[in-house]
Amino acid sequence: MNTLVRHAIVDIGSNSIRLVVYGGAPRAPATLFNEKIMAGLGRGVAPGKSLDAQARAMALRGLARFGALVRLMAPDTLRVVATAAVRTAADGPAFIEEVRALGLPAEILSGEDEAVASGYGAIAANTAARGLVADMGGGSLELARVADGEVHQRVSLPFGVIPVGLIRAGGTGQLRRALRKALRPLTWLAEASGQNLYLVGGGWRALARVHMHRTGWPLPVLGGYQFAPDDTRWLKSEVREAGAQRLATVPGVSAARSVQLDDAAALLAALVREVLPERVEISTFGLREGLLYEALDPATRALDPLIEGVRHTVGGQLQVSTYPEALLRWSDGAFPDEPAALRRLRHAACLIAGTDWASNPDFRVIEGEDMALHGNWIGIDAAGRAMIALALHVGLGGNPEAPPPILAQLASVPELRTARAWGFALRLARRVGGGSPQALAEVPITLIADDGLALQVPRADAALIDAICERRLGRLALALERQARIVS
């Protein structure tokens, strides 16, 4: 049974203030509650100046509500952090004391701490992250170089969406010159050149929604979404020409965000020009998730976030808790040399397949595909989602020759060919074992030397193998370009 441990974080940013409560697997936290106040604390703030009085009052009213919610929700842990606006303001410490009086144990994060947390947030979502993490908030831009699961050099710069608007008001080219001057001393940026640029922050996530809309991307899932660096130039023009009112009609873009996208797009285009990444990738994890990740022990950090997230989600729906792992081990016999990056996707498909009994039989295939494509997973890209979806489509009884058309837009032909074979293996296992781990252990499947695919059947289990089993074994063998064999 899953134990529900809840972690609450209040993030007092320069643009928005959020209360987010997380649950789910520790290595794959899921959002249970998320409320936002667009207080705009960073409006008009400069070093030595006080917070805007109206924004300050709005923030404290909202934080009073958050304090009451936290008291009633009683999460297991609570972290309350303030970033650039409060860090910079002359009355920041006094503001923090007022927040503490509301029952919220607030602290001010340094710019470096903020950059580290954002970097670990990107790593938490993508353990293979290698390159530069850029977190654009309301008041600052945090940059962190990540590689090998660690955050290396980092810096906090005054290029949040609010100050960027003020810089651009000074004339054409001002932003590019100011950013170039700020980045020039950071010689370590060269180590991230030619690698990925991971974008963190609501403004850049909204920009990605515009990119999806403009290109007709069929899967509205932001995590792991990528595009070419050159796209930032036309995206900047697109945003400028569309205007805030039209941008607010793009699915997933709020009116409050739409007015900031012109400045966000300009900063992104200028940053790409300076750091020269290979690809731009959206990370839906950032500072808050990074704080959670930093608190994990090394063993938990090392867990696969995709597998942990899927396992936590399906755990209560498994008829036999050990079946998915038994199914994975059994199917290893047909895919013995599969790379770990593919095996983890097959593992996720085995986990979801173990819940098939809980679905209405008429919608079993559709529900499996939907969970794969739209599930709240991390550590997976669109191609991986498509591969799991096809494996479930075939494995749960869908027509192998008529998969959902969207899959061909998300994954390559070789990737889908592999996933189709996984599906045939899942389909055969359902017939052989009926959901029994013991049956799969007694009737293994293996590749044999003469280009065969053998189902090894002990005499005591011979009655399990009927014409349907033989037919399904044949389909799997054909997908693997082998000859089907039943070995007693």
Summary of the structure (lengths in Angstrom):
residues: 488
radius of gyration: 25.4
end to end distance: 39.0
largest distance: 83.8
contacts: 1717
relative contact order: 0.09
helix: 52%
strand: 16%
